[in-house]
Amino acid sequence: MPTQPKATLEKVLELLGFPATVEEHSMDDGIMLDVKTEDSGRLIGRQGQILSDLQYITNRLLFQQDRNVPKVMVDVAGYRSQAREALVKKAQEAAEKVRRWGDVVELEPLSSFDRRIIHQALKDDPDIETQSVEVEGTDKKAILLRPKH
Protein backbone atom coordinates (compact mmCIF):
# COMPACT_ATOMS: atom_id res chain seq x y z
CA MET A 1 0.00 0.00 0.00
CA PRO A 2 1.55 3.34 -0.99
CA THR A 3 2.02 5.80 1.84
CA GLN A 4 -0.38 8.74 1.65
CA PRO A 5 0.71 11.62 3.93
CA LYS A 6 -2.39 13.75 3.23
CA ALA A 7 -4.84 10.87 3.84
CA THR A 8 -2.96 9.81 6.99
CA LEU A 9 -3.15 13.30 8.54
CA GLU A 10 -6.81 13.69 7.53
CA LYS A 11 -7.62 10.39 9.31
CA VAL A 12 -5.74 11.45 12.47
CA LEU A 13 -7.60 14.78 12.52
CA GLU A 14 -10.92 13.00 11.96
CA LEU A 15 -10.21 10.59 14.84
CA LEU A 16 -9.33 13.57 17.06
CA GLY A 17 -12.65 15.24 16.16
CA PHE A 18 -11.20 18.16 14.19
CA PRO A 19 -13.13 19.00 11.04
CA ALA A 20 -10.40 20.14 8.64
CA THR A 21 -9.15 20.02 5.09
CA VAL A 22 -5.52 19.31 4.24
CA GLU A 23 -3.54 20.63 1.28
CA GLU A 24 -0.33 18.87 0.28
CA HIS A 25 2.66 20.80 -1.12
CA SER A 26 6.09 19.53 -2.17
CA MET A 27 9.13 21.13 -0.54
CA ASP A 28 12.86 20.72 -1.15
CA ASP A 29 13.30 18.55 1.92
CA GLY A 30 9.94 16.76 2.10
CA ILE A 31 6.22 17.43 2.08
CA MET A 32 4.22 20.26 3.65
CA LEU A 33 0.72 19.43 4.84
CA ASP A 34 -1.24 22.64 5.36
CA VAL A 35 -4.29 22.19 7.60
CA LYS A 36 -7.30 24.46 7.12
CA THR A 37 -9.67 24.48 10.09
CA GLU A 38 -11.96 26.82 12.02
CA ASP A 39 -10.25 25.79 15.27
CA SER A 40 -6.62 26.52 14.40
CA GLY A 41 -5.67 27.80 17.89
CA ARG A 42 -6.51 24.48 19.55
CA LEU A 43 -4.59 22.56 16.88
CA ILE A 44 -1.50 24.76 17.23
CA GLY A 45 -1.43 24.74 21.04
CA ARG A 46 0.79 26.74 23.35
CA GLN A 47 4.02 27.66 21.53
CA GLY A 48 3.07 25.23 18.76
CA GLN A 49 3.34 22.16 21.03
CA ILE A 50 0.19 20.40 19.78
CA LEU A 51 1.20 21.13 16.19
CA SER A 52 4.63 19.58 16.90
CA ASP A 53 2.99 16.52 18.44
CA LEU A 54 0.63 16.18 15.46
CA GLN A 55 3.60 16.38 13.09
CA TYR A 56 5.51 13.78 15.13
CA ILE A 57 2.58 11.34 15.15
CA THR A 58 1.99 11.80 11.41
CA ASN A 59 5.66 11.14 10.60
CA ARG A 60 5.75 8.07 12.88
CA LEU A 61 2.63 6.58 11.25
CA LEU A 62 4.02 7.18 7.76
CA PHE A 63 7.48 5.84 8.64
CA GLN A 64 5.96 2.63 10.04
CA GLN A 65 4.28 2.03 6.66
CA ASP A 66 7.28 3.01 4.53
CA ARG A 67 10.79 3.72 5.84
CA ASN A 68 11.62 5.74 2.70
CA VAL A 69 8.74 8.19 3.01
CA PRO A 70 9.84 11.86 2.81
CA LYS A 71 9.68 13.92 6.01
CA VAL A 72 6.36 15.66 6.53
CA MET A 73 5.96 19.15 7.95
CA VAL A 74 2.50 19.96 9.30
CA ASP A 75 1.32 23.58 9.37
CA VAL A 76 -1.90 25.16 10.59
CA ALA A 77 -2.96 28.66 9.49
CA GLY A 78 0.57 29.53 8.37
CA TYR A 79 1.94 29.19 11.93
CA ARG A 80 5.01 27.14 10.95
CA SER A 81 5.75 29.26 7.88
CA GLN A 82 5.80 32.44 9.99
CA ALA A 83 7.85 30.75 12.73
CA ARG A 84 10.28 29.40 10.12
CA GLU A 85 10.74 32.87 8.60
CA ALA A 86 11.39 34.33 12.07
CA LEU A 87 13.99 31.61 12.82
CA VAL A 88 15.77 32.15 9.50
CA LYS A 89 15.85 35.89 10.21
CA LYS A 90 17.24 35.26 13.70
CA ALA A 91 19.92 32.94 12.24
CA GLN A 92 20.92 35.56 9.66
CA GLU A 93 21.13 38.31 12.30
CA ALA A 94 23.28 36.08 14.54
CA ALA A 95 25.51 35.20 11.57
CA GLU A 96 25.95 38.91 10.87
CA LYS A 97 27.10 39.46 14.48
CA VAL A 98 29.62 36.63 14.10
CA ARG A 99 30.91 38.18 10.86
CA ARG A 100 31.10 41.67 12.37
CA TRP A 101 32.71 40.84 15.73
CA GLY A 102 34.35 37.46 15.08
CA ASP A 103 32.87 36.10 18.32
CA VAL A 104 30.87 32.94 18.97
CA VAL A 105 27.12 33.59 19.25
CA GLU A 106 24.88 31.20 21.19
CA LEU A 107 21.16 31.03 20.42
CA GLU A 108 18.64 30.02 23.08
CA PRO A 109 17.75 26.33 23.52
CA LEU A 110 15.55 25.15 20.64
CA SER A 111 13.63 22.05 19.64
CA SER A 112 15.33 19.67 17.19
CA PHE A 113 12.89 20.85 14.50
CA ASP A 114 13.83 24.51 15.04
CA ARG A 115 17.57 23.72 15.24
CA ARG A 116 17.32 21.96 11.89
CA ILE A 117 15.81 25.11 10.34
CA ILE A 118 18.76 27.19 11.65
CA HIS A 119 21.37 24.66 10.44
CA GLN A 120 19.67 24.51 7.00
CA ALA A 121 19.48 28.32 6.76
CA LEU A 122 23.23 28.71 7.32
CA LYS A 123 24.62 25.52 5.75
CA ASP A 124 25.82 27.28 2.59
CA ASP A 125 27.24 30.34 4.38
CA PRO A 126 30.99 30.37 3.59
CA ASP A 127 31.88 32.32 6.77
CA ILE A 128 29.76 30.63 9.44
CA GLU A 129 29.62 27.18 10.99
CA THR A 130 26.85 25.98 13.28
CA GLN A 131 26.93 23.37 16.02
CA SER A 132 24.26 22.05 18.39
CA VAL A 133 25.45 21.79 22.00
CA GLU A 134 23.74 20.39 25.08
CA VAL A 135 22.54 22.88 27.66
CA GLU A 136 23.69 21.73 31.10
CA GLY A 137 20.92 20.65 33.43
CA THR A 138 18.34 20.27 30.64
CA ASP A 139 17.52 17.89 27.83
CA LYS A 140 17.58 20.77 25.34
CA LYS A 141 20.26 21.89 22.93
CA ALA A 142 21.34 25.34 21.82
CA ILE A 143 23.13 26.34 18.62
CA LEU A 144 26.56 27.94 18.52
CA LEU A 145 27.49 30.03 15.51
CA ARG A 146 31.19 30.67 14.97
CA PRO A 147 33.47 31.93 12.21
CA LYS A 148 34.76 29.27 9.80
CA HIS A 149 38.54 29.17 9.66
Sequence and secondary structure as in RCSB ss.txt:
>XXXX:A:sequence
MPTQPKATLEKVLELLGFPATVEEHSMDDGIMLDVKTEDSGRLIGRQGQILSDLQYITNRLLFQQDRNVPKVMVD
VAGYRSQAREALVKKAQEAAEKVRRWGDVVELEPLSSFDRRIIHQALKDDPDIETQSVEVEGTDKKAILLRPKH
>XXXX:A:secstr
    HHHHHHHHHHHHT  EEEEEEEETTEEEEEEEETTHHHHH GGGHHHHHHHHHHHHHHHHH TT   EEEE
ETTHHHHHHHHHHHHHHHHHHHHHHH   EE   B HHHHHHHHHHHTT TTEEEEEEE TTSS EEEEEEE  
